[in-house]
Amino acid sequence: MPLHQLPGEILLQIFGYLSVADKHRVRATCIHLKEFVDCGLLWKDWTPVLNSFKRYNCDFWKLLRRRKISQVVMRSRTAKDWQLLAWYLPSLTTLVMDETSNEIFDSLKNFCQLKHLAVRGSCSYVSLNGFTLPQAERLTHLSICNVFFNTGSEHLISALAVFRNLKSLVCHSIDKNADLSKVIYSILCCFPQLKHLSWSCSPTKGAFRVPSPLPLENPHPLSSLELDEFHDSLSPDVMKLMPNLDSLVLRCNNDLCPDFFSKSLLIWLRGLHRLSSLAISSGPRVYIYADAIPSSVRTLTFCHEVISLLDIVSFARRLTNLVHLHVDTRSSYLDELPAHVPQLFPNLQIISIRGENVLEEDFLDLHNMADLKYVEMLDSWPELPELAAKFHELTDSRILIRTSQQIDNLDCQCYRNGLTFHRLTSKNIFE
């Protein structure tokens, strides 16, 4: 039976595994497959990056509409290009603005269906006055990275408060001079439905005008919090407003006082009874706060210059049901970790480590772990493919080895620079 005569459900499943390049190759084979490959179901997760508008003709825009493209990355600062985008794709629900200006901000009023908006970078100071949408209540996800506003930081959250229905707010590398506790408190007050918050902290304390909603009397439903360049200025009173956290990421400032981990933060961690994912980068040695890590944690990530087996053992007794362990260190003290993993974490399903200096025998012994599904390599070396082939043969494809390589186009530049290290997606070496 010719390929194009197969039932549509089967073709969708087959073509769903293809890369964008492979889909285009299949599309070029015959008119029947060309029409089928352009089905919107095969492109729902694809994000085109638009820049050279002179190359885009009417057929190009018709193709995007046929594929029901709902999200794009825009890398043009020309007002005419933004007018064309609004004309041909007015129903976009996700829009990423690479490089922005006051004029481009004004173009947002042409996209009435926006739910997700990401603003990355500004070549000059921009005004918050133009940062408006025709239906602000539709916006549920907002990301602002490396944008410099011409008004003081005390007005930033007040200006964003028009987006009352935000469920996710990301603010990185913004020109600010604010007290972290007051910033977070203001955000929690302004966005009652917020589930995810990612904020780049500033160690400099300054005046910050708290907006004037009613004071928070009940805990906020925030479930995911990321703090980059975290320091020790977070008030215990603000910590108490976030007891429902399911995920916490702290990229600590190198100047963070170790005593802070033995006081405020330890108390906070011990009170997060629903926490299932914890990621900490830099800061004091792990054993200092290991006893405060909630036993509910199933995914644990550490990124430190120095981590020893002592650090790992210090929390292993509390986290016997750990599912994913991610340890990123260049320290030679942890080369023996794979040899101890089966005893320390018998229920582990994913382990992410650097493996260049790990003994081959210790690495291959991981195949005896009954629940292990993935070994993620955070580094690469010439012998890795050969080692992976031996491991693949031992496990008969039951356990996959993968490497961290790909990053989502929708993520901001901070993720690409590794500031929020756990956002890397992976690709498999063997499947």
N, C-alpha and C positions, 0 to 999 in steps of 0.2 A: 504494500500500500504506500503510495507517495506520501511524503511527510505532510504536505499541506491538506491531505484528506483525513488526517487523524482528528479525533474529536477535539473541540476547542479547549476543554478542561485539561486534556493531556498536554496539549501544546503550551498552555499557560504554565503548567507545572514544569515542563522541560525548559522553556525559555526563561523562566523565573530564576534559574541558576546561572544564566549567562551574564557576562560583564556588559557594560555599555558598548564597548568596541565589538564584541561578538554579536550583540543584537543588531548592530549596523551591518555586519557582514551577512547575517542571515537575511536581513531586509533587502539586500542587494541581489539575492538569488532569483526571486520571481515576484510577480505582482501580487500573488495570493499571500505569500509570507510577508510581503511589504505591508499590506493592509493589516495583517494580523499583528505583526510586531509593533505597529503604532497604536495598539490597544492601550488605553489609559491604565489598565491594571498592571501592565508590565513596567510602567514608568512612575508609579505613585511615590516611590522613594528617591527618585532622581532629582538632583538640584543642578540645573544648568547655570554656568557662570557666564554672564553677558558683559562684554566690554567693547568689542569693535563693531559698532552698530552699522557701519558702512557696508559690512558684509551680509547683513540680514535683510533679505527681501520678503515679499509678501508670502511666498511659499514657506519660508522658515517660520514665520509667525503662525501660519495655518497649521504647520506640523506640531508646534508646541500646544496649540489649542486642541488639536486632535488627540494628542497624548494626555490632555487634561492636566497640564503642568500647573501646579499650585504654589510652587516655591522656587525662587531664583536668588542668585547672588549677583548683585549689580555693582560693576566696577567702573562705572562712568560717572563723571561729575558734570556732564553737559546737560543743560536744562532740556534741550531738544530731545536727547535720548530718553530722558525720563518721561517726556510727553508721549513718545512713541510707545514706551513700555506700558503706560497707563491706557493708551488707546487700544493696543492689541491684547493686553492681559490685565484687564481691570479687575478681575475676580481673584487675583492672587491672595492667598491666605498667609503666606510666609514670605518675608522680604528681608534680605540681608543687604545693608548699605555699606560697601567698602569705600571709605573716604566720603565725608559729608561736608555740607556747607549750609548756610542759611537758605540759599535758593533751593537746594535739594530738600531740606526739611519741609519747605512749603509745598513740594510735590506730593507729599504723603496724603494730602487731602483728596487726591484722586483715587485712592485705593480704599474703598469702603468696606471691603470684606476682610481686612487684615486682622489676623489673630496672633501671629508671631512676628515680631519686629526685632532685628538686630542692627545696631549702628556701630560701625567700627571705624575709628580714626577720623580726625579732622585736621585739615591743613592750616586752619586758623580758628580763632575763637568763634563759637556760634552762640546764638541767642536762644534761650529757653522759650521765648515768646512764640517762636515759630514751631515749637515741638508739640503740635496738636494733630489730632485725627478727627475726621467728621463724626465717627461713632466710637468714641474712646472706650465705651463699655464693652466693645467686642474684643479688645486686646487682652490676651491672657498670658502671653510670654513676651518679655522685654529684656533685651541684652544691650548694654552700652559699654563699649570698650575703647579706651584711649581717645575719648572725646573731651575737648576743653570748652567749657561754657564761659560766657563773658560775665555771668553773674556769680555771686559768691556761693559757696557750697551750702550755705544755710537755706538757699532757695531751691536746691535740686529736688529734694524729696517732695517739697510743697508743690513743685511744678509737675512732678510725676503722679501726684495724688489723683489727677483726673482719671487715671486708669485704675479705677476702683476694683475691677474684677481680675487683676493680675494674679496668676497662680505661680509664675516664675519670674524672678527679677535677678539679673546679673549686671553688676556694675564693677568694672575693672579699670584700673589706671586712669581714673578721672581726676582732674585737677580739684583737689579738695583739701580742706584743713578743718577736720571735724573730730569730735569725740566719738569713738566707736560705740560706746554705750548709748549715747543719745541718738546716733544714727539708727542703730538697730531698733531702739524703742520707737522712734518715729516711723520706721518702716512697718513695724508690727501694728501700729495704730492706724496707719493709712491704708493698709492692704489686708483686710480681715480674711480674705480667701487664699492668701499666699501659702504655697506649699514648699517652694524652693527658693532659697536666697543665696547668692554668691556675691561676696563683697571683698574688694581689696582694701585692707586696713591701712590707716596712716598713723604712724607712731606719734605724730605731732598733734597735740591737743589744742583746740581753739574754740572760739565761741560758735555755738550752733543753735539756731532758733528752732525749738521743737514745735511742730505744727499743733493745732489746737483741737484735735478730736477728743472725745471723752477718754479719760485715763483707762488703761487696760486693767480690768478687774479679774478676768479669767485667763487661764493659759491660752496662748495662741496655738492654732492647729498646724503651725509650721513643722514640716516633717524632714526637710533636707536643708542643711546649712553648710556653706563653704566660706572660709575666711582665709584670704591670702595675705601674706606678710603679717600674720597674727602676732600680737604683742599682749602685754599684760594689763590692758586698760579696760577690759570688759567687766562691767559691774556684776556682782553676784545677784543683784536685784533683777537685772535684765536676763541673766542666765535662767532664773526661776520662771520666766515667762515662756520658756521653750522646753517644757518637759516631754513633749511628744515627738522629739526628734527620732527619726528612723535612720538617718544618715548624717554623719558629721565629718567634715574635711577641714583640717587645720594645717596650713603651711606656715610654720612658725618663723618669726623673725629671729635672726641669728643672735640678737642681743637679748632674747627673752630670758628673764631671770629663772633659774631652775627652781627657786623657792616658790614661784607662782604655781608650778605643777604640784607642789605638795600642799597647796592651800586651796585657792578658789577653784581652779580647774579640776582638781581631784574631787572636790565636793560636787561640782557640776556633773562630772562623768558618773559618779556613783548614783546620781539621781536620775540618769537617763535609762530607765528600765526597759524602754522599747527600742533602744538603739540596736540595729542589726548590722550597720556598716560604719566602720571607723577608719579614717586615713589621716596619718600624721607625718608631716615632712619636717626634717630638721628639729631644732629644739633639744632639750635635755635627753640623756640616755633613756631608753625604753624602760629599764627596770625601775626607774624612779616613780613612774606612774602606772606600772603594770597592774598592781592590785586594784586600781580604780577602774580598770576597763570592765564594763558590764558583761556579765556572763551571757547576755542575750546576743552579743556580737557574733555574726556568722561570716562576715567579710572583714578582713583586717589588712591594712596597708601601712607599711613603714618605708620611708625614704630618708635614710640617714647616711652620713659619711662613715660612721662607725656603729656597727651592730655586731654583737657577739652572740655566741650560743647561750650565754648567761641571760641575755635580754630575752631570747626566745623562750627559754625554760621558765622565766619569771612569770609569764602569762599562760603558758601551756596548760597548767593544772586547772585554770579557771575556764578555759575555752576548749573543752574537750569535744564540743560539737561544731568546731570551726569548719566552714565549708570552703572558703577561699582565703589563702594566705599569700600576700604580695609583699616581698621583701626586696627592696632595691638599695643595694650598698656596694661600694667598690672595695670594702674592707675585706682583707684575706681571712679575718677571724670567722667568717661564716661559710667558708668553702666546704665545711663538713656538715652543713645543715641537712642536705638530702639524706645522709646516712641516719639521721635521728628523726626525720619527719614521720615515718611509719609508726614509731612508738609514741611520739608526742601528739600527733594529730591523725588518729586512725580513720576518722570520718571525712578527711579532706577530699574535695572533688576537683579543686583547681589550685595549683601552686605556681606562683610567678617568681622567678629567681634569675640571677646571673649565673651562668654555668661554665664559663671558659676554664676556670681553675678547679672545678669539681672533678673528683676522681670518677673515671668512667664506671667503675664497679658500683660506686654509690649511686650514680645517676640511674643506671640500669635497674638497680634494686627497687626503684619506685614502681616498677611494673607489678609488684606484689600487692600494692594497695588496692583493695577490692572496690572502693568507691571512686577512685581517681578517674577523672575524665579528660582533663587538660593539663599539660605542662607548658607554661608560657615562658619563653626565653626572653629576657630583657636585654640580652646582648647577642652578638653574633661573632663567630670565629670560623676559620677555614674547615675545622673538623666537624662542625655541627651537622651538616647533611649526612655524613657517614654515621655519626652517633645516633641521629634521628632514625636512620634506616634500621639500625640494630634494635632500637627501642620499638619501632613500628613492628618489626618481625616478632619480637617477644610478646607484644600485647595483641597481635593480630588485629590491629586498628581499634582496639577497645579504648586506648588512651591516645589522644592526639597531641602532637607537639605543635605549638604555634608561636609566631613572633609578633611583637607589637610594632605595627608599621603605619596603618591607615588612620587618618583623622577625618572626621566629618567636616564637610564644607560649611555646615551651619555653625560649627564651633568658632569662637573668637580666637584672635591671635594669641591670647594668653594660654589657651589650651595647647596651641601648636608649639609654644615655647616651653611647655612642660610645667607651667605654674600650677595648673590643677592636674596633677599627674595621673589620676585614675581614669581620665576620660578617653585614653587611647583605646581604640578598637583593635581587633586582632585578625590575623589571617592564618590559616592552617598550612603547615608544611605538608602534612599527610592527611588525607581524608578517605 
